[in-house]
Amino acid sequence: MDEENKLPTILKCPASYELRGNNGQEIAQGGSDLVLDTEKLTVLPESGDPLLIPYRDIIQVSKAGY
């Protein structure tokens, strides 16, 4: 994406994440950075490719360990 078209960052913070499939089975987990912009949540895992998640696709957020 061009720098001029990049959405401004609202929040960036360290976090842990856990992804589960429709059957509840764990797909991935680990440490990451989270980046919020006006359209999506980006999970930047310590290892692996970034996960871009539009807000409309998020079903649940947990404050566990907060």
N, C-alpha and C positions, 0 to 999 in steps of 0.2 A: 504494500500500500504506500502511496506517496506520502511524504511527510505533511504536505498541505492538507491531505484528506484524512489524516490520523485523528481519531477522536481524543479529546482531552481526558487525561486520567483523573478520576475522582478520588480513588484510594488505592494504595499499594501497600501490602503488608505480608509478613510471613504467616504460614498456616500449615496445617496438615489436612489431607483430603482422603476421602474414601469414595470410590465409585462402585455402584452395584447395578447389576442387570435387572430386567423385569422380574426374574425369578428370585431375586434377593441375593444371588451369588456375587461375591466380591470380584470385581474386575481389576481394580487397581487401588493402591493406597500409597501414602508416603508424605514426605515434606515437600513444601512448595512455596511459591510466592503467589498471592492473589492480586489481580489488577481489576478494578472496576472502572468502566467507562459508562457512557450514557446508554449503551445498547447491550452490553454483554459483560459476563464475568470471564476472565481469562485465568486459567490455572497454569502456572509455569512450574511443572514438577522438577525436582532436583535431577531426575534422570528421565529422559523421554521427551516427546513432542508436546508443545503447548495444547491445552484443551480450551476451545472457545465455546462458551455456553451462553446462548441468548437467555435473558431473564425469563422469557415465557416458557422455557424448557425446564426450569428449576421447580421441583416438586417440594423439596424440604431442605431446610438449613438447620443445622444443630449447633448450639452454643456449648457443647460438651467441652469441658476443660477450660472454660473461659474464666 
